[in-house]
Each structure stands twice: as C-alpha cells, then as structure tokens.
Amino acid sequence: MGYIEYNLERGPGQGALIVSHPERVLFPLGGVNLRAFLTDTNWSMEMLYSKVLATGGRVPDRVVTNDFFAYLVEDADEWIFSRTGIRARRFARDDEATSDLATAAALQALERGKIAAGELDCIIVSTSTPDMILPSTACMVQKNIGAANAFAFDINAVCTGFVYAVDAADSFIKSGKYKRILVIGADTYSRILDFSDKTTSPLFGDGAGALILEATTERKGVMETIIKSNGNGWDLIQVPSSGSRKPVTAETIELRENTFKMSGRRVYSFATEMIPKLIEEITAKAGLQLDDLDFIIPHQANIRIIDVITKKTGIAKEKFLLNLDRYGNTASASVGLALDENLRNGVIREGNRVLMMGFGGGLSWGGVLMQF
C-alpha cells in the first residue's frame, strides 16, 4: 500500500492527513477536488498525532538546602520557604555542564522508549544556559548519544522554552515529515546567579527533563498548544552582560552584570494575570471544560504564583503536580522534570488529560495539552 501526504483543512490539534490507497493514482497537473475524490473512492484518511514515547530526567547529585543561604538572611529556611515553597535545590558540579545533564536525561528517555539514538529524526534542546554561545548544546547532546541521523538545534524562550520546544516538535511530526523527535529542557542557573542577591539566588536549581515524541494515528498525545510572547517585557528577566549588546568585561563582572536579574514583582503580576487566561484559552480551544483536566504541570517558579492561579481558575491545588520544594526553579527543565517524575511514579496514567504550562523571560508563556 502506498502513502501520500496532504495538508487539508484540519480541526483543532490535527496534523497531516495520511492518505492511503492500494493502487497508484496520478493526479492531474491542474489539481483535483481531493476531498470529493476520497469520498467517492475507497481511499482512507488518518490524522497524524504526536504521542509521548518516553521521558527522562536528571538532576545533579549535590543537594543545596535553604540553610546554604544563611549568610544572606536570618532563619534562611523559613524565610525562603514561606515566600517560595522551596526547601532545597540541586547545583551542578564544577565539571558538570548543561549538555551533561541533558545527555543523561536523553539517554534515560531512549532506554525507556526502547529505541536507538539513530532512530531519532531531530533533537531540540531548550536552554538559556548553554555550554557556550556556539555551537548549540543540542549538537553536543547529539554527539554524546550518537544520534547520527538527527538534526539538532537549540531554543531559548527562558523558562517557557520546554513548552516552545514541544510545540515545535509537535508541528514537525504533524507535518508528516518527521517521526521521532527528542525534546530536552536543560539549565544550570547556578552558573549565572548573583549569590549576593537574596531575591533571586535562592530560587533556582539545575536539571534536565527530556521526552521523545513519536508519530501516531491514535488520537492521543499532543491535543492542543498555545505559545505567546510580549517583547515589551524583555528587560524584566535578563543577564545584561552576556552577548553582543554588552560583552563581558572586567567592568561588567565587577558590577555583576554578567549575572541573572529579574524584576520579581512585575514578573509575578505578569504570571498571575496571563497564566489563568492561558489555562482557560487552551481548554476552550480543545473543546474541554476546566474540570476535564486531570492534572496541571506548571512551571515550578513560586508557590505563591501557583496559589493565585488555583484561586483564579477554581482548579483544585491537588491537580497541580509540583516538585518545587525539592528542586526549586529549574528554568527550562522544570516542566519536563515534573512530567518524567509523575509518569514514572504512576501518578499520570493512560487516559489522563494533562496541561503543561510555562512562563518566563521574553516575556514568554505557553501551554501544551496532552492526552495520555
């Protein structure tokens, strides 16, 4: 049986049509009313979707509790926990880079998916702390895992990056052009923090989360995605001296301009306004009610933000899957790590509808609704 792929009019969440017929057919050069033709013949149509084949996760071995920050504030554990919900985070070793964490997460996903790296068509790494400005961290991961047949690239949408990467991978698969794509969110924010700033340095940890998306004709996997940005807020989250605008110099290092900066209150206002709207928008786009969601995996930024989201949406807090207390804000890794953890421990089960959402620098935000 031969296969020809067409992009016809599609409904929400639908991908390329796989059109099959037992005989070879030549269409006229001038085109044909394909939908009418398919109706009048014995051709069949199936939609492509992208399902989760497997996941992986990696955090560094070094556990850093809130007491580490006792030099910044008195009673550091209670001060940090009461404001953020964080008890501990993980920091990478001096010789451990973003690509190392990403590689470990990728290898786990490949092992659990029972596929060889050579079967991957594409690798997308979301990170804002790459090993170096160039080349891409994704190409380093490609070499490390031996994915000789894939192409690889990075995405930087800061803490929304994992959601952006899943959206891109889903689009690639639904186009019919690629079958298996490895998505990784990985960051080592311990490398860019200003450890004299009590408002930001206790928030972050290091880690990597990975998933492999695979083409399927089953109606499962990625059902809807929404990704957005507002460049008017680019300056709210930044590392001022880190690129061509203001290269790193002895002066910028002395001024700590090569470290992470965030306007915390304005980011809080942004997140608590936009994320409840996003949840309602993506569920409506999928033809669902909020009660139809089994779980939500939010970007693990701050428990206070999540508390406001639950209050505004009316969604029970028990539906929010969190690891914030143990890992802190792992930036691009946070959603992928929580997904991997809750699939492995059996919380997320077949048939569950799970909404993953992120928000961060750019400003950027987005969501991915999945059916498992």
KETI-416124 format. One record per residue: y, z, x of N, C-alpha, C in turn. Coordinates in steps of 0.1 Angstrom, whole numbers, plus 2048, in hexadecimal, padded with zeros to 3 digits. Example, Ala and Ser with C-alpha at 12.3 -4.5 7.8 and 13.67 -1.06 7.14 Angstrom:
2
7C784E8847D384E87B7DF84E8847EA8478807F584788980084F881
***
This chain:
372
7F480080880080080080C8008098167F78068227F680E82D80080883780381084180B80C84F80580F85880580586580080786F80B80287980E80A88281980688F8138018948197F68A18157F08A98217ED8B68207ED8BF82B7E88C58267DB8BF82B7D08C38287C38CC8347BE8D18337B28D883E7AC8CF84A7AC8D58567B08CC8627B18D386D7AA8CA8767A68CF88279F8D188D7AA8D58997A58D88A47AF8CD8A77B88CF8A87C48C58AC7CE8BB8A27D18BC8967CC8B288C7CE8B58837DA8AA87E7E08AB8767ED8A78687EA8A38627F589F8547F58938527EB8938467E58878427DD87D83C7E58718417E486583A7EB85F8317E08618247E285C81A7D984F8147DE8458147D683880F7DB8318067D282A7FC7D78237F27CF8187EC7D780C7E97D18017E47D98037D67DE80D7CF7D980E7C17DE81C7BF7E581C7B57EE8287B27F58317AA7EC83E7AE7EB8477A77E28547A47EA8587987E88657937EF8707937E487B79B7E788679B7DD88F78F7E18957897D689F77E7D98AB7837E18B077A7E98BB77E7F28C77837EB8C977E7DE8D47827D68D37907D08C87967D28C57A37CC8BE7A37BF8BA7AF7BA8B27AF7AE8B67BC7A78B47BD7998B67C97928A97D17948AA7D979F89D7E07A48987EA7998A17F179389C7FB7898957F477E89A7E97798947E276E8877DC7738877D777F87B7D178586F7DB7868737E778A8697F278C8637F677E86C7F67748677FA76785D7F07618607E37648577D875E84B7D57678497DC77283D7D977A8367E677D82B7E57858237F17878287F87948347F779883A7FF7A383C80D79F83B8167A983E8247A78498297B08508347AB85B8397B38598487B585C84D7C185B85B7C486885F7CC86D86A7C987986F7D18758767DD87D8757E887A87D7F488288A7F487C8957F88828A27F987F8A78078868B180C8838B781987F8C68178738C981A86D8D681886C8DD82686C8EB82586A8F383185C8F38358598ED84184C8ED8468498FA84D8528FF85585090C85C85D91186185E91E86586A92486A86692C87787092F87E86E93888A87B94088D87A94A89588595289888495A8A588F95C8AB88E9638B889B96C8BA89A9788BD8A59818C18A29868CF8AC9898D78A998F8E48A399D8E389C9A18EE8959AE8EE89F9BA8EE8AA9B88F48B49C38F68BA9C78E98B79D48E48BD9D98D88CA9E18DC8D59DE8D68E29E48D88E69EC8CC8E59F98CC8E9A018C08F8A038C08FDA088B590BA0B8B3911A158BE908A1D8C390CA278CD911A208D990DA148DC912A0C8E7922A0C8E7927A0C8DB936A0A8DA93DA178D9937A228DD93DA2F8DD94AA2F8E594BA278EF957A268F7963A218F0961A1A8E496CA148DC970A1E8D1967A258CA96AA2D8BF962A3A8BF967A448BA95FA518B8955A4E8AD949A558AE93EA548A493CA458A1939A3E8AB938A2F8AA92EA2B8A0923A3189F918A2D89591DA2D887923A38883928A3A875934A3187393DA3087D949A2787B945A1987993CA14881938A06880930A03873926A0C87191DA0A865925A0A85892EA14857935A1584A93EA09847942A0285294B9F78509449E984F9389E98559319DC8569239DC85191C9E785090E9E784D9059E585990A9E58659039E28718FF9EF8788F29F087C8ED9FB8848EA9F78928E69EA8948E29E58A18E39D68A28E39D18AE8E29C28B08DB9C08BD8D89B38C08D19AF8CC8DA9A88D58D99AB8E28E19A38EC8D899C8F68DB9908F98D29899028D398E9118C998C9188C99909268D398792E8D798B93A8E09839428DB9759448CE9749458C89669498C395F93C8C79649308C295E9248CD95791C8CC94B91A8D79439148D393E9068DC9388FF8DA9348F18CE92A8F08CD9218F98C19188F98B491F8FA8B492A9028A79329038A39388F68AC93E8EF8A99438E18A59388D88AD92D8D88AA9228CF89C91C8D289991B8DF88B9168E288091F8DD88292C8DF8779358DA8759348CB8819338C38809328B58799258B187D91A8B887790D8B686890D8B88639138C38559138C684D91B8BB8539258B684D92D8AB84B92489F85691D89B85591489084B90989184A90389D8408F98A08328FE89E83090A8A48229108A381F91489582891988D82591D87F82391087782A90687A8298F987381D8F18778178F588280B8EE88780E8DF88A8198DD89081C8CF8948208CF8A381F8C48A98248C28B78328BF8B78398C28C28478BF8C484A8B08C38408A88C884189A8C78428948B983F89C8AF83F8978A184D89989B85689F8A28648A189D86C89489F87489189587D88589688B88989B88F89689889C89A89B89D8A989E8A68AD8A68A98BB8A88B88BD8A78BC8C789E8CA8CA89C8CB8D989F8D48DC8A98D78EA8AD8E58ED8A88E68F78A08F48FD89C8F79088A59029078AC9069128B59159108B891C91C8BA92991C8BF92A9238CD91E9268D291D92C8E09129248E79159178EA90B90F8F19099138FF8FE90F9058FC91291390890E91C90D9029199198FD9209208F391792C8EF91A9338E591292B8D89109258D491A91C8C891A9128C99249068C49229018BD9168FE8C690A8F98C08FF8F68C88F38EB8D28F68EC8DE8F08E18E78F08D48E18EA8D68D98E08CA8D38DA8C28CB8E38C98C48ED8C18BC8F78B98C59008BF8D19038B88DA90B8AB8DF9048AD8E28F78A18E68EF8978DB8EF89B8CF8ED8928C38ED88A8C38F98908C49058888C491187F8D09128838DC90E87B8E890F86F8E790686F8E18FB8648E18F285C8D48F38618CA8FA85A8BD8FC85A8B48F08668B48EA8678AB8DE86C89D8E28648968E88678898EF86C87E8E586787F8D886A8758CE8768788C587D8838C88888878BF8958838C589F8828BD8AD8828C28B38908BF8BD8948C78C18A28C68D18A38C78D68AC8BF8E58AE8C08E98BC8BB8F58C08BE8FA8CD8BA9048CB8AE9058D68A690F8D789C9168E489F9248E489D92B8F189E9348F289292F8FA8899368FF87D93790E87D93691488993692288B92B92988292E93387A92493A87391E93286792592786391F91F85991691485E91591386B90E90887290090686E8F891086B8EA90E8678E990785A8F290B8508F29048438F78F68459018F384D9058E58508F98DD8568F28E385F8E78DC8668DB8D985C8D88E28538CE8E08498D28D58408DF8D583C8E48CA8338E38BC83A8E68BC8478E58AF84E8D68AB84F8CD8B48528BF8B18538BA8AC8468BE8B383B8B98AF82E8BE8A182B8CA89E82E8CF89082C8C78868348C48898408BC8808498AF87D8428A888883E89B88683889B87F82A8A58828228A687C8158AA86D8168B08698218B385B8248A685382589B85982988E85382B88C84E83989685184289684C85088E85685988E86385688786C85F87E87685787387A85D86A88285586A89185986C89586686B8A386A8778A687287F8B086F88B8B487688B8C387988D8C688588E8D488A89D8D88898A08E38828AD8E88818AD8F68878B78F98908B89068968C690B8968C89188928D591E8938D392989E8DB9288A98DA9318B48E79348BA8E99418BD8F69458C48F49518CC8FC9528D78FD95E8E090B9638E090F9698D691D96E8D59209798DF9169808E491998A8EE91F9848FA91F9778FC92597190893496E90693996F8F994796B8F794F9768F09499828EF95098D8E895A9948F19659998EB96E9A28F396A9B08F09649B68FA95E9C48F89689CF8F89759CB8F99809D58F79859D48E99809CB8E09849CA8D297A9D08C997E9DB8C39759E38BA9739DC8AD97C9D28AA97B9CC89D9719C089D96E9BB8A89659AF8A99589B28B19599B88BC94D9B98C59419C08BF9439CA8B69379D08B09309C88A69369BD8A29319B58969259AC89A9249A78A691C99C8A991099F8B29059978B08F99978B88F59898BB8EA9888C38E597B8C78D79788C08D496C8BE8C89688B88C79598B58BB9558B08B99478AC8AF9478A08B293E8978A993C88C8A692D88A89A92988789691B88788E91887A88F90C87688690786B8848F886E8788F48698748E586A8748E085B87C8D685987C8D084C8738C384C86C8C18428628B68428648AE8348638A183586489982985889B82085B89B81385089D8098548967FC84B8937F484E88D7E784C8987DC8488A47E08488B07D78578B47D48598B87C88668BD7C58688CC7C986A8CD7D686C8DA7DC8748D97E98778E47EF8808E47FB88E8E47F78968DC7FE8A58DC7FC8A88D57EE8AE8DD7E58B18D87D88C08D47D78C88DC7DD8D78D97DD8DD8DE7EA8E88D87EE8F08DD7F98FF8DA7F69078E37FB9158E27FA91B8E78079238DE80E92A8E381A9388DF8199418E881E94F8E781D9568EC8299638E882B96B8EE83597A8ED8329828F58389908F68369978F884499B8ED84A9A08ED8579AD8F58589B48F884D9C090084E9BE90E8539B19128539AE9208589A79208659A891586D9A19148799A491F8839B19248829B592E88C9B093C8899AA93E87E9A594C87A99995188299194788798694B88F98694189B9879468A798993D8B29869448BF98393C8CA9849408D898F9388DE99B93D8DF9A79358E39A592D8F09A09338FA99F92C90799092990998C91D90597E91990697C90A9069879029079858F49069928ED90B9948E190699E8D890C9AD8DD9089AE8E48FD9BB8E98F99C18F39039B88FC9079BC9079109B090A9199AE9029249A390592D9A391393299791793699592593B99B9259499A492F94B9AB9319589AA94095B9AE9449679AF95296A9B99599619C395395D9CD9599549C795B9469C09519419BB9529339AF95D9339A895E93E99E96893F9A497693F9AF9789479B69849479BB9889399C097F9329C59819249BA98291A9AD98091E9A19809159A297590B9A896B90E9A995F90599C95790599395A90E98695390E97C95B9069809648FE97796C8F597A96A8E797196E8DE97196C8D097D9738C998496C8C198F9728B998D96F8AA9909798A298E97789399897F88C99E9788829A797F87899F98586D99A99186F98F99786799399785899F99C8559A399E8479A49918409A99878469AB97A84099D97383E99497584898796F84697F97683B98198383A97B98B82F98098582198D98382099397E81498D97081098C96881B98795A81997895B81497096381B96296381796096980996797480696597A7F996A9727ED9739687F097895F7E696F9537E596B94D7F09649407EF9559417ED94F94B7F294094B7F193B94E7E39429567DB93D9577CD93F94A7C594A9437C894C9357C294192C7C793D92C7D39339247D99269267D29229337D09159367C99159307BB9209327B492092D7A692091D7A69279177B09289097B091A9027B39139087BD9079017C18FC9047B78FC90F7B08F29117A68F490879A9019077969058FE78B9018EF78F9038EB79B9008DE79F8F18DB79E8E98E57A08DB8E479F8D58E67918DF8E87888DA8EA77A8D48F87778D890277F8D290F77E8DC91977A8D79257768E09317748DE93A7808E79437818E794D78D8DA95578C8D59587808C996077E8BD9587838BE94B7848B29437898B09447988B994A79F8B894C7AE8AF9587B08A59567B889C9617BC8A29697C78A79627D18AD9697DD8B99627E28C29697E98CD9637F08CD9687FE8CE95E8088CF9628168DD95F81A8E596981B8F396781F8F596782E9009618339039638409059728428FF97884D8FE98684F90B98B85791698B85092398E85692799D8559279A284892C9AF8469289B38389239C083791D9C482A9289C58209349C882493F9C981A9419BB8139409B081B9429A38159379A180A92A9A480E91F9A28059219AB7F89269B77FA9289C07EE9329B97E493C9B37EA9469AC7E19409A07DA9389997E193198D7DC9289917D092099C7D29179A07C791F9A57BB92B9AB7BD9339B07B29399A47AB93E99A7B294598F7AB93B9867A492E9857A992597B7A391C98379991A99079A9119977929039967969009907A28F398F7A78EF99C7AE8E39A17AA8DE9AE7B08DE9AD7BF8E29B87C58E29B97D48D49B87D98CA9BC7D18BC9BB7D68B89AD7D98BF9A37D38BB9957D58C098F7E28C99977E98CF9937F58C69978018C198E8098B89918148C09938208BF99F8268C89A38318C19A883D8C69A58498C19AB8558CD9B085D8D89B08578E59B485D8E49C18648DD9CA85F8DD9D88648D69D88728CD9CF8748C59CF8818CA9C588B8D09BA8868D49AF8908E39AC8908EB9B28878F99AF8878FB9A188290799C88590B98E88290698588E8FC97D88B8F69748968FC96689590796588E90E95888C90594D88690394288E8FB9378888ED93B8868E894588C8DA94988B8D795187F8E19578788DF96286F8D795D8638DA95285D8D394D8518C59498558C39428608B693E8648AD9498678B295486E8AA95F8718A59678658AE96885B8AB96F84F8A09678478A295A84789895184088A95384688A95285387D95385A87696185887E96B85987997985787397A84987A97683F87597883186B96E82D86996383385D95B83185196183785396684484796C84B84297984484B98183F84798E83984398D82A84498082583F97E81784898180C85598481085F98780586297A7FD86496F8058669627FF85895B7FD8569587F08489527ED84A9447E683E93E7E583E9317DF8449317D184D9287CE8539287C186192E7C08649367CB87193D7CB87D9337CD8889367C689492F7C989D9387D28A19327DD8A893A7E78B59327EA8C09397EA8CD9347ED8D19397FB8D39308058D89348128E79308138EF9398188FD93681890493B82590E93482991593883692493783492B93D83D93993C83E93E94084C94993985094D93D85E95993486295A93386F96592C87596791E87197391A87197790C86D98390B86498491185997A91A85396F91184C96391684C95890E84694F91783D94991183493F91882B93690E82492B91382092190A81A91591281590C90A80D9009108088F59068078E990B8088DD9038068D490A7FC8D09037F18C79087E88B99027EA8AF90B7EB8A29077EE89890C7E488E9037E18839077D98769087E28709137E38659157EB8589137E4
***
